[in-house]
Amino acid sequence: MNPLALRSLLFVPATRPDRIAKALASPADAVIVDLEDAVADGDKAEARDTLAAFLADNPQTSLMVRVNAPGSPHHALDLALCARHAAVTHLLVPKAESGPALEQAAACGKPLWLQIETAQGLLALPSLTGVAGVERLSFGALDLITELGLTPETPGARQMLDQGRYQLVVHSRAASLAAPFESPHPAIDDTDAVARAAAHAKEMGFAGMLCIHPRQLPAINQAFSPSEADVAWAKQVIDGANHQTGAFSVEGQMVDAPVISRAQGILAQHEAGHHGGQPPP
């Protein structure tokens, strides 16, 4: 799974194998089969059995699984299921709050993505990013809004949430992790709202976004893909760097090492996007 090609990750309930197949065929760069929030507590065992049957019937597929949180009675059972199937490439661990609590998940040998969706999770970021096997962070704004008692869609709530986003970006970079993923947006039909949320997250340094419905995918993929103008600018910068020494200018702006590095990143992401985000079968 090329991290540069990932922009959108689509959640699918483990109880709906028909939707898993559709999600894998969708424009999503990767699929997360959900054993946590999308599954009622009384249906957890059935969800594991359903996912196990799908994986047995489709051993060549590749997907991620969101397990139940550490401390849940379902956590160890979810991990055991994922460990048995090579088709499960990554684990998404919700409500990550404690480095030691992640050791059981890390023992599966699969890369971990962490959902930071509580105050304790934000405070624990220095220890969480140091756990062996942690590959990436993601933001859980909806849970955090509830825990902090924020009023959704207000200026104050947005400011508070951006403080959380800031911490994920900074701690990811400090720990040499790939850039984090934005929280899912609750709007299914309001694609303009999804596009605005995705654009805002990209401006803050996020690499992509979790999503809950296929209708959200086009807006998310577009927001996190380099624009034609960005690619054209990056090619000018790299061409100039290949033919000149020291600082030079492109479109009236000085170009030095940090600018060249940014241009290289844009072109690398553009190239990765042409090969698709889904890992090969």
Contacts in CASP RR format, 6 or more apart in sequence:
PFRMAT RR
TARGET T0000
AUTHOR 0000-0000-0000
METHOD contacts of the structure
MODEL  1
MNPLALRSLLFVPATRPDRIAKALASPADAVIVDLEDAVADGDKAEARDT
LAAFLADNPQTSLMVRVNAPGSPHHALDLALCARHAAVTHLLVPKAESGP
ALEQAAACGKPLWLQIETAQGLLALPSLTGVAGVERLSFGALDLITELGL
TPETPGARQMLDQGRYQLVVHSRAASLAAPFESPHPAIDDTDAVARAAAH
AKEMGFAGMLCIHPRQLPAINQAFSPSEADVAWAKQVIDGANHQTGAFSV
EGQMVDAPVISRAQGILAQHEAGHHGGQPPP
1 30 0 8 1.000
1 62 0 8 1.000
1 89 0 8 1.000
1 90 0 8 1.000
1 277 0 8 1.000
1 279 0 8 1.000
2 272 0 8 1.000
2 275 0 8 1.000
2 277 0 8 1.000
2 279 0 8 1.000
3 136 0 8 1.000
3 178 0 8 1.000
3 207 0 8 1.000
4 265 0 8 1.000
4 268 0 8 1.000
4 269 0 8 1.000
4 272 0 8 1.000
4 273 0 8 1.000
5 29 0 8 1.000
5 269 0 8 1.000
5 272 0 8 1.000
5 273 0 8 1.000
5 275 0 8 1.000
5 276 0 8 1.000
5 277 0 8 1.000
6 29 0 8 1.000
6 30 0 8 1.000
6 207 0 8 1.000
6 208 0 8 1.000
6 277 0 8 1.000
7 29 0 8 1.000
7 207 0 8 1.000
7 208 0 8 1.000
7 209 0 8 1.000
7 220 0 8 1.000
7 221 0 8 1.000
7 223 0 8 1.000
7 224 0 8 1.000
7 225 0 8 1.000
7 277 0 8 1.000
8 27 0 8 1.000
8 28 0 8 1.000
8 29 0 8 1.000
8 30 0 8 1.000
8 208 0 8 1.000
8 209 0 8 1.000
8 211 0 8 1.000
8 216 0 8 1.000
8 217 0 8 1.000
8 220 0 8 1.000
8 221 0 8 1.000
8 224 0 8 1.000
9 28 0 8 1.000
9 29 0 8 1.000
9 30 0 8 1.000
9 31 0 8 1.000
9 32 0 8 1.000
9 64 0 8 1.000
9 181 0 8 1.000
9 208 0 8 1.000
9 209 0 8 1.000
9 210 0 8 1.000
9 211 0 8 1.000
10 23 0 8 1.000
10 26 0 8 1.000
10 28 0 8 1.000
10 30 0 8 1.000
10 31 0 8 1.000
10 32 0 8 1.000
10 211 0 8 1.000
10 212 0 8 1.000
10 213 0 8 1.000
10 214 0 8 1.000
10 217 0 8 1.000
11 32 0 8 1.000
11 34 0 8 1.000
11 38 0 8 1.000
11 66 0 8 1.000
11 184 0 8 1.000
11 210 0 8 1.000
11 211 0 8 1.000
11 212 0 8 1.000
12 19 0 8 1.000
12 20 0 8 1.000
12 23 0 8 1.000
12 31 0 8 1.000
12 32 0 8 1.000
12 33 0 8 1.000
12 34 0 8 1.000
12 38 0 8 1.000
13 19 0 8 1.000
13 33 0 8 1.000
13 34 0 8 1.000
13 38 0 8 1.000
13 39 0 8 1.000
13 47 0 8 1.000
14 20 0 8 1.000
14 33 0 8 1.000
14 34 0 8 1.000
14 35 0 8 1.000
14 38 0 8 1.000
14 39 0 8 1.000
14 47 0 8 1.000
14 48 0 8 1.000
14 50 0 8 1.000
14 51 0 8 1.000
14 65 0 8 1.000
15 38 0 8 1.000
15 39 0 8 1.000
15 43 0 8 1.000
15 46 0 8 1.000
15 47 0 8 1.000
15 50 0 8 1.000
17 50 0 8 1.000
17 51 0 8 1.000
17 53 0 8 1.000
17 54 0 8 1.000
20 31 0 8 1.000
20 33 0 8 1.000
20 54 0 8 1.000
20 63 0 8 1.000
21 58 0 8 1.000
22 214 0 8 1.000
23 31 0 8 1.000
23 214 0 8 1.000
24 31 0 8 1.000
24 61 0 8 1.000
24 63 0 8 1.000
24 278 0 8 1.000
26 214 0 8 1.000
26 217 0 8 1.000
27 214 0 8 1.000
27 217 0 8 1.000
27 218 0 8 1.000
27 221 0 8 1.000
28 211 0 8 1.000
28 214 0 8 1.000
28 217 0 8 1.000
28 278 0 8 1.000
29 221 0 8 1.000
29 276 0 8 1.000
29 277 0 8 1.000
29 278 0 8 1.000
30 62 0 8 1.000
30 63 0 8 1.000
30 64 0 8 1.000
30 277 0 8 1.000
30 278 0 8 1.000
30 279 0 8 1.000
31 63 0 8 1.000
31 64 0 8 1.000
32 63 0 8 1.000
32 64 0 8 1.000
32 65 0 8 1.000
32 66 0 8 1.000
32 92 0 8 1.000
32 210 0 8 1.000
33 51 0 8 1.000
33 63 0 8 1.000
33 64 0 8 1.000
33 65 0 8 1.000
33 66 0 8 1.000
34 65 0 8 1.000
34 66 0 8 1.000
35 44 0 8 1.000
35 47 0 8 1.000
35 48 0 8 1.000
35 51 0 8 1.000
35 65 0 8 1.000
35 66 0 8 1.000
35 67 0 8 1.000
35 68 0 8 1.000
35 74 0 8 1.000
35 78 0 8 1.000
36 66 0 8 1.000
36 67 0 8 1.000
36 68 0 8 1.000
36 69 0 8 1.000
36 94 0 8 1.000
37 66 0 8 1.000
37 94 0 8 1.000
39 47 0 8 1.000
44 68 0 8 1.000
44 74 0 8 1.000
44 77 0 8 1.000
45 77 0 8 1.000
48 77 0 8 1.000
48 78 0 8 1.000
48 81 0 8 1.000
51 65 0 8 1.000
51 81 0 8 1.000
52 81 0 8 1.000
52 84 0 8 1.000
52 85 0 8 1.000
55 61 0 8 1.000
55 85 0 8 1.000
55 87 0 8 1.000
55 88 0 8 1.000
58 87 0 8 1.000
59 85 0 8 1.000
59 86 0 8 1.000
59 87 0 8 1.000
60 87 0 8 1.000
60 281 0 8 1.000
61 87 0 8 1.000
61 281 0 8 1.000
62 87 0 8 1.000
62 89 0 8 1.000
62 278 0 8 1.000
62 279 0 8 1.000
62 280 0 8 1.000
62 281 0 8 1.000
63 87 0 8 1.000
63 88 0 8 1.000
63 89 0 8 1.000
64 88 0 8 1.000
64 89 0 8 1.000
64 90 0 8 1.000
64 91 0 8 1.000
64 92 0 8 1.000
64 113 0 8 1.000
65 78 0 8 1.000
65 81 0 8 1.000
65 82 0 8 1.000
65 88 0 8 1.000
65 90 0 8 1.000
65 91 0 8 1.000
65 92 0 8 1.000
66 91 0 8 1.000
66 92 0 8 1.000
66 93 0 8 1.000
66 94 0 8 1.000
66 115 0 8 1.000
67 74 0 8 1.000
67 75 0 8 1.000
67 78 0 8 1.000
67 79 0 8 1.000
67 82 0 8 1.000
67 91 0 8 1.000
67 92 0 8 1.000
67 93 0 8 1.000
67 94 0 8 1.000
67 105 0 8 1.000
68 74 0 8 1.000
68 75 0 8 1.000
68 78 0 8 1.000
68 94 0 8 1.000
69 75 0 8 1.000
69 93 0 8 1.000
69 94 0 8 1.000
69 95 0 8 1.000
69 96 0 8 1.000
70 93 0 8 1.000
70 95 0 8 1.000
70 96 0 8 1.000
70 97 0 8 1.000
70 98 0 8 1.000
70 101 0 8 1.000
70 102 0 8 1.000
70 104 0 8 1.000
70 105 0 8 1.000
71 101 0 8 1.000
75 104 0 8 1.000
75 105 0 8 1.000
76 104 0 8 1.000
79 91 0 8 1.000
79 104 0 8 1.000
79 105 0 8 1.000
79 107 0 8 1.000
79 108 0 8 1.000
82 88 0 8 1.000
82 91 0 8 1.000
82 108 0 8 1.000
82 110 0 8 1.000
83 108 0 8 1.000
83 109 0 8 1.000
83 110 0 8 1.000
88 110 0 8 1.000
89 110 0 8 1.000
89 111 0 8 1.000
89 279 0 8 1.000
90 110 0 8 1.000
90 111 0 8 1.000
90 112 0 8 1.000
90 113 0 8 1.000
90 135 0 8 1.000
91 105 0 8 1.000
91 108 0 8 1.000
91 110 0 8 1.000
91 111 0 8 1.000
91 112 0 8 1.000
91 113 0 8 1.000
92 112 0 8 1.000
92 113 0 8 1.000
92 114 0 8 1.000
92 115 0 8 1.000
92 138 0 8 1.000
93 102 0 8 1.000
93 105 0 8 1.000
93 112 0 8 1.000
93 113 0 8 1.000
93 114 0 8 1.000
93 115 0 8 1.000
94 115 0 8 1.000
94 117 0 8 1.000
95 115 0 8 1.000
95 117 0 8 1.000
95 118 0 8 1.000
95 121 0 8 1.000
95 143 0 8 1.000
96 102 0 8 1.000
96 114 0 8 1.000
96 115 0 8 1.000
96 116 0 8 1.000
96 121 0 8 1.000
96 124 0 8 1.000
96 128 0 8 1.000
97 118 0 8 1.000
97 120 0 8 1.000
97 121 0 8 1.000
97 124 0 8 1.000
97 128 0 8 1.000
98 120 0 8 1.000
98 124 0 8 1.000
98 127 0 8 1.000
98 128 0 8 1.000
99 124 0 8 1.000
99 127 0 8 1.000
99 128 0 8 1.000
99 130 0 8 1.000
99 131 0 8 1.000
102 112 0 8 1.000
102 114 0 8 1.000
102 128 0 8 1.000
102 131 0 8 1.000
102 134 0 8 1.000
103 131 0 8 1.000
105 112 0 8 1.000
106 112 0 8 1.000
106 131 0 8 1.000
106 132 0 8 1.000
106 133 0 8 1.000
106 134 0 8 1.000
109 133 0 8 1.000
111 133 0 8 1.000
111 134 0 8 1.000
111 135 0 8 1.000
111 136 0 8 1.000
112 131 0 8 1.000
112 133 0 8 1.000
112 134 0 8 1.000
112 135 0 8 1.000
113 134 0 8 1.000
113 135 0 8 1.000
113 136 0 8 1.000
113 137 0 8 1.000
113 138 0 8 1.000
113 181 0 8 1.000
114 128 0 8 1.000
114 134 0 8 1.000
114 136 0 8 1.000
114 137 0 8 1.000
114 138 0 8 1.000
115 138 0 8 1.000
115 139 0 8 1.000
115 140 0 8 1.000
116 122 0 8 1.000
116 125 0 8 1.000
116 128 0 8 1.000
116 137 0 8 1.000
116 138 0 8 1.000
116 139 0 8 1.000
116 140 0 8 1.000
116 164 0 8 1.000
116 168 0 8 1.000
117 139 0 8 1.000
117 140 0 8 1.000
117 141 0 8 1.000
117 142 0 8 1.000
117 143 0 8 1.000
117 144 0 8 1.000
117 147 0 8 1.000
117 183 0 8 1.000
118 143 0 8 1.000
118 144 0 8 1.000
118 147 0 8 1.000
119 144 0 8 1.000
119 147 0 8 1.000
119 148 0 8 1.000
121 128 0 8 1.000
122 164 0 8 1.000
122 167 0 8 1.000
125 137 0 8 1.000
125 167 0 8 1.000
125 168 0 8 1.000
125 171 0 8 1.000
126 171 0 8 1.000
128 134 0 8 1.000
128 137 0 8 1.000
129 137 0 8 1.000
129 171 0 8 1.000
129 172 0 8 1.000
129 174 0 8 1.000
129 175 0 8 1.000
129 177 0 8 1.000
130 175 0 8 1.000
134 175 0 8 1.000
134 177 0 8 1.000
135 177 0 8 1.000
135 178 0 8 1.000
136 172 0 8 1.000
136 177 0 8 1.000
136 178 0 8 1.000
136 179 0 8 1.000
136 180 0 8 1.000
136 181 0 8 1.000
137 168 0 8 1.000
137 171 0 8 1.000
137 172 0 8 1.000
137 177 0 8 1.000
137 180 0 8 1.000
137 181 0 8 1.000
138 168 0 8 1.000
138 180 0 8 1.000
138 181 0 8 1.000
138 182 0 8 1.000
138 183 0 8 1.000
138 210 0 8 1.000
139 164 0 8 1.000
139 165 0 8 1.000
139 168 0 8 1.000
139 180 0 8 1.000
139 181 0 8 1.000
139 182 0 8 1.000
139 183 0 8 1.000
139 206 0 8 1.000
140 183 0 8 1.000
140 184 0 8 1.000
141 161 0 8 1.000
141 183 0 8 1.000
142 183 0 8 1.000
142 184 0 8 1.000
142 186 0 8 1.000
144 150 0 8 1.000
144 161 0 8 1.000
144 164 0 8 1.000
145 152 0 8 1.000
145 157 0 8 1.000
145 161 0 8 1.000
148 160 0 8 1.000
150 156 0 8 1.000
150 157 0 8 1.000
150 160 0 8 1.000
150 161 0 8 1.000
151 157 0 8 1.000
162 204 0 8 1.000
165 180 0 8 1.000
165 182 0 8 1.000
165 201 0 8 1.000
165 204 0 8 1.000
165 206 0 8 1.000
166 204 0 8 1.000
168 180 0 8 1.000
168 206 0 8 1.000
169 179 0 8 1.000
169 180 0 8 1.000
169 204 0 8 1.000
169 205 0 8 1.000
169 206 0 8 1.000
171 177 0 8 1.000
172 178 0 8 1.000
172 179 0 8 1.000
172 180 0 8 1.000
173 179 0 8 1.000
178 207 0 8 1.000
179 205 0 8 1.000
179 206 0 8 1.000
179 207 0 8 1.000
179 208 0 8 1.000
180 205 0 8 1.000
180 206 0 8 1.000
180 207 0 8 1.000
181 206 0 8 1.000
181 207 0 8 1.000
181 208 0 8 1.000
181 209 0 8 1.000
181 210 0 8 1.000
182 197 0 8 1.000
182 198 0 8 1.000
182 201 0 8 1.000
182 206 0 8 1.000
182 208 0 8 1.000
182 209 0 8 1.000
182 210 0 8 1.000
183 209 0 8 1.000
183 210 0 8 1.000
184 209 0 8 1.000
184 210 0 8 1.000
184 211 0 8 1.000
184 212 0 8 1.000
185 193 0 8 1.000
185 194 0 8 1.000
185 197 0 8 1.000
185 198 0 8 1.000
185 209 0 8 1.000
185 211 0 8 1.000
185 212 0 8 1.000
185 216 0 8 1.000
186 212 0 8 1.000
187 193 0 8 1.000
187 194 0 8 1.000
187 216 0 8 1.000
188 212 0 8 1.000
188 213 0 8 1.000
188 215 0 8 1.000
188 216 0 8 1.000
189 215 0 8 1.000
191 215 0 8 1.000
191 216 0 8 1.000
191 218 0 8 1.000
191 219 0 8 1.000
192 219 0 8 1.000
194 211 0 8 1.000
194 216 0 8 1.000
194 219 0 8 1.000
194 220 0 8 1.000
195 219 0 8 1.000
195 220 0 8 1.000
195 222 0 8 1.000
195 223 0 8 1.000
197 209 0 8 1.000
198 208 0 8 1.000
198 209 0 8 1.000
198 219 0 8 1.000
198 220 0 8 1.000
198 223 0 8 1.000
198 224 0 8 1.000
199 223 0 8 1.000
201 208 0 8 1.000
201 209 0 8 1.000
201 223 0 8 1.000
202 208 0 8 1.000
202 223 0 8 1.000
202 224 0 8 1.000
206 224 0 8 1.000
207 224 0 8 1.000
208 220 0 8 1.000
208 224 0 8 1.000
209 220 0 8 1.000
209 223 0 8 1.000
209 224 0 8 1.000
211 217 0 8 1.000
211 220 0 8 1.000
225 269 0 8 1.000
225 270 0 8 1.000
225 273 0 8 1.000
226 234 0 8 1.000
226 266 0 8 1.000
226 267 0 8 1.000
226 269 0 8 1.000
226 270 0 8 1.000
230 266 0 8 1.000
231 266 0 8 1.000
231 267 0 8 1.000
231 270 0 8 1.000
233 250 0 8 1.000
233 251 0 8 1.000
233 263 0 8 1.000
233 266 0 8 1.000
234 262 0 8 1.000
234 263 0 8 1.000
234 264 0 8 1.000
234 265 0 8 1.000
234 266 0 8 1.000
234 267 0 8 1.000
234 270 0 8 1.000
235 263 0 8 1.000
235 267 0 8 1.000
236 250 0 8 1.000
236 251 0 8 1.000
237 250 0 8 1.000
237 255 0 8 1.000
237 259 0 8 1.000
237 260 0 8 1.000
237 263 0 8 1.000
238 260 0 8 1.000
238 263 0 8 1.000
238 264 0 8 1.000
238 267 0 8 1.000
240 248 0 8 1.000
240 250 0 8 1.000
240 255 0 8 1.000
241 248 0 8 1.000
241 255 0 8 1.000
241 260 0 8 1.000
241 263 0 8 1.000
246 256 0 8 1.000
247 254 0 8 1.000
247 255 0 8 1.000
247 256 0 8 1.000
248 254 0 8 1.000
248 255 0 8 1.000
249 255 0 8 1.000
253 259 0 8 1.000
END
